[in-house]
Amino acid sequence: MKWANHPAGDARDAWSSTADARTLTLLVAGGPFRIDVDDESVVLCDFGDYVVFGPDQAHRWQALGEATAPAGFRP
């Protein structure tokens, strides 16, 4: 598992998807951290908040505040 520290405003603006795996995003510290999955937005605000999405679901994200979250973890 890789960890990433995201300063406020850091974002992946381009839509991305993974064809062969589910993806887990977990807020470890800081926040809020917004994940857009297909046509829905989820805002992670508290330690331990998470979102899981399946293969072929387009996603992008933005750190609304300074946040630490895993990068590249696929269960």
ABEGO torsion letter per residue (X at the ends): XBBBBBBBGBBBABBBBBAABBBBBBBABEOBBBBBBEABBBBBABBGBBBBBBBGBBBBBBBABBBBBBBGBBX
